[in-house]
């Protein structure tokens, strides 16, 4: 199912005109995200593709994110996917609390494809050892931080809570998938 991310109302973006996310759940223990971005890709600060390694603070630059929860629990996972193919996975016990590295998450397969007007990042997750693996319904928050070559950042999500951009806020978990 394809979803369109919305630019945060207090944010601006000069290079990107649209971001969509295609979400698939091929089986109960896997998720596939394809982030499709349109615009002037050469105007984005995009690190070169490198070895897919776990890294922290990817959200400080261009980064695609997925937040995944099992209702009604307050616990959730945060996944970060960078254009470099670096990635991160964290587990939270509640809203911005109890954060820890989710060592039960194996490295996702990340593929990138780019042209002058289009960029695609696809991330495939296997969740065999995660708490999400047995859930029949998942709530997702899909988002992106986009950094332009000028250093300007914009914030995109399915939905935004009032105030500053906050992808951890429950308002952002706007998609339910079975």
N, C-alpha and C positions, 0 to 999 in steps of 0.2 A: 504494500500500500504506500502510495506517494503522499508526502506531506510537505507543505510549504512553510519555511521558516520566515518569521517576521522580524524586521529591523526594530530594535528597541526605540521607542518614541523619543528618547533623549539622545539618540545616537544618529550619526550620519555616515554614509558610505559613498565614496565617489567612484570606486572601481567596480563594485559588485552590484548587479541589478536584481539578481534572484538567487536564492538557495533553496533547493528541494532535497528531501531525504526520502529515499526508497527503503522501506523496512520490510524484512522478511523473517519469518521464524520457520525454517525448513523442518525442524523437529523440536520437541520440547526443550532440548538441551543446547540449542544454538540460536544465534541471532546474527543477521547480516544487515549492515547499514551501508547504503550508497549515498554519499553526499554529492549533489550535483550543483555546481556553482557556475553562473553565467556572468559575464562582464569583461572588463579589461584585465585579464589575468596577469599581464606583464606589469601592472601597477600594484601588484600584491607582493608583500614580503613573504616569500616562500623558500624555506630552507631546501637544499638539494636532498634528493632521496638518498638514504644511507641504510645501514643495517638496521633491522627492526629490533630495537632494544627498549627496555623499560626505562622511563625517565620521568622526573618530576617537573612541575611548573610549566608544562607544555602550554597551558592556557595563557601564558604571558605573550604569546605570539599567535600566528594563525593556527587554529586548532579546532577540530570537530569533536563534539562531545555527545555522549548518550548517558542519561541518568535512568536507572532501572530499579523499580520497586515492585514488591509483591503486596498488593492490598490485602488486609488493612494495616499491615505493619508499617511503622515509621522508618524502618531500616531501608537503605537503598545502596546501590552501587553507582559509582561515577566512572565512566570510561572516557579517556582522552586519546584522540588519534591525530597525530601531526603529519603534515605533508612529507616530512623526512622519513616517515614510517615508524618513528618512535611512538611509544604508547604508554599509557598508565591505566591502572585500575585501583580504585579505592573503595572501601566499604565504610558506610556510616551507620551508626545505631539510631540516629534521628537527625533532624534538621541541623546540618553543619556540626554535629557532635559525634564523638566516638570514632573519629576518622582513623583508619589504619590502611596500610597497603594490602590489597586483596591478593595475597600470595596463592590463593586457590584458583586464580584465573590464569590460564595459560596464555602465551603470546597469541594475539590475534593475527590472522593473515590480513595484511594491508596491501592493497594494490592502488596505484595512482596512475592517472591518465590526464594529460594536459594539452591544450592548444591555446591559441591567442585569445579565444573568447569563451572557452569552456574548461572546467576543471572537475574531475571526478576522483573521489577517494572512496574506496570500498573497504570495509572492515568486517571480517567474519570472526565471530566469537564462538568458542565451544565452552559451555558452562557446566560441564560434567560434575565438577566439585563445588560449584557455587550453590548458594541457597536458592537461587533462581531456577535451578534445573528441574525441579519437580512441580513448579507452579503452573497452574493452568491459565492464569491471567496475569499479565504484567502491565504496569503503568510506566510509560516512558516520557522522559523529557529529552527533547532533541534540541541541540543548540550548536552555535559556532561563534568563535572569536575570530574576526578577520582583521589582519594588520596590513595596512597599505605601505608602500615603499617610503612614504613620508613619515611613517611611524604612527599615524592615526589608526585607532582601533575602533571597530564597530561590533555590536553585540546582536546576535540573531537567535531567535528561539520560536518554538511552536506558539507559546503564549508567554506574556511577561506579567509579573506582579506589579502593583503600583510602586513608584519610586525607582531607585537605581536598578540596573540589570542584576539579577540574582537567579542564576540557573538552578540553585538548590531549592528554591522556594516551591512549595507544593503546587502553586498555580502553573508552574512550568511543566508539570507531569500531566500533560494534556492529551496523551494518546494511550488508549487501552488496546492491548493486543493479546490474542489467545493463541 
